[in-house]
Amino acid sequence: VVAPSEGILLAMSAALRANDTVVCMSPNYQSLSEIAKSVVGCKVVDWNVQWCGRTNEPIFLVEDLKELMSSYRVRMVVINSPHNPTGAALKPHDFEEIVAICRKHGAYLFSDEMYKGLERDPQMELPNACEYERGISLNGCSKTLSMPGIRIGWLSTNDKKIVERVEELKDFTTISPSVVSEVYASYALRNRCQIIGQNRERIARCWSIMKTFLEKNEDIFEFYEPAGGTWIFPRLRGGCHASTFVDSCYQHARVLAIPSKLFGLEEDDRIRLTFGRDETPEFVKIFDGAMEKIKQDFKRNAVYN
Ligand SMILES: Cc1ncc(COP(=O)(O)O)c(C=O)c1O
């Protein structure tokens, strides 16, 4: 049992050595690439998202992973599905292929499963990566069970050496979990299906409100249907820099959106918007009310039109 973000630190510190090569989905939740890079000293190679088809959906192509695996000697592949920040979700047959690729190359598969259960189509839920002999799964109460404050998560793996090393390292981080938090976590886990069911309903409701807002403002947002999670990562049309756009959103609507650069992307052309909370209808209303002013700034700051 670990705090979820602590799990990333412990698992990567246990499995990796300086100068190892790690392939990580890009963009990503920062710790997934940065711990390997800055804490352990690994070389991190990006498995870049592709924006595919007419609907411009985010997809991680297994073909791209295969190419990376044959170009580098890779010690670990890092995946996260449903994926923060794009809302992409790997398909079960892609996941099987990823496991086969890792097996062929003798690589660890670190799977951040924090949003597992929030696939738009429940049939798309993936198996736990820890079923693979070199797989390490990270899950926790913060996201699907809506309890970020209790700081309870867990790492699962069949690799005994990783378990032993994580146990040793945990003596230098949090030693043991809070008993009070464990009690809350046990209640949440016993009611897992009900909590996830409520969350899925709320997300579906809030996405339809967010979608209406994005459709209304399609002159500046290019969007798609997220396959999972609680975010959308729309592209800004017209060449307005996302970092400038988020400043304007904050100034006129007190909306905090995250620009693509903060997810490690070179292109400053997307923002992440969240729609998982009860307050989404209220926040979208405020955002929509400020759109006229935001669009005036947008036109002034657009690089082309
Ligand atoms: C993909 C992903 N993994 C791990 C975490 C860490 O979870 P926690 O903040 O509960 O430690 C987050 C938090 O946002 C996340 O988005």
The ligand as an SDF file (V2000), in Angstrom:
LIG
                    3D

 16 16  0  0  0  0  0  0  0  0999 V2000
   -2.2790    9.4650  -14.2610 C   0  0  0  0  0  0  0  0  0  0  0  0
   -2.0570    9.7650  -12.8040 C   0  0  0  0  0  0  0  0  0  0  0  0
   -1.3170    8.9160  -12.0690 N   0  0  0  0  0  0  0  0  0  0  0  0
   -1.0690    9.1390  -10.7670 C   0  0  0  0  0  0  0  0  0  0  0  0
   -1.5790   10.2380  -10.1260 C   0  0  0  0  0  0  0  0  0  0  0  0
   -1.2430   10.4640   -8.6840 C   0  0  0  0  0  0  0  0  0  0  0  0
   -2.3490   10.3440   -7.8560 O   0  0  0  0  0  0  0  0  0  0  0  0
   -2.3240   11.0390   -6.4200 P   0  0  0  0  0  0  0  0  0  0  0  0
   -2.3690   12.5120   -6.6750 O   0  0  0  0  0  0  0  0  0  0  0  0
   -3.5200   10.5410   -5.7160 O   0  0  0  0  0  0  0  0  0  0  0  0
   -1.0350   10.6540   -5.7350 O   0  0  0  0  0  0  0  0  0  0  0  0
   -2.3490   11.1680  -10.8520 C   0  0  0  0  0  0  0  0  0  0  0  0
   -2.8850   12.3940  -10.2270 C   0  0  0  0  0  0  0  0  0  0  0  0
   -3.3950   13.2880  -10.8270 O   0  0  0  0  0  0  0  0  0  0  0  0
   -2.5960   10.9210  -12.2310 C   0  0  0  0  0  0  0  0  0  0  0  0
   -3.3370   11.7570  -12.9780 O   0  0  0  0  0  0  0  0  0  0  0  0
  1  2  1  0
  2  3  1  0
  2 15  2  0
  3  4  2  0
  4  5  1  0
  5  6  1  0
  5 12  2  0
  6  7  1  0
  7  8  1  0
  8  9  2  0
  8 10  1  0
  8 11  1  0
 12 13  1  0
 12 15  1  0
 13 14  2  0
 15 16  1  0
M  END
$$$$
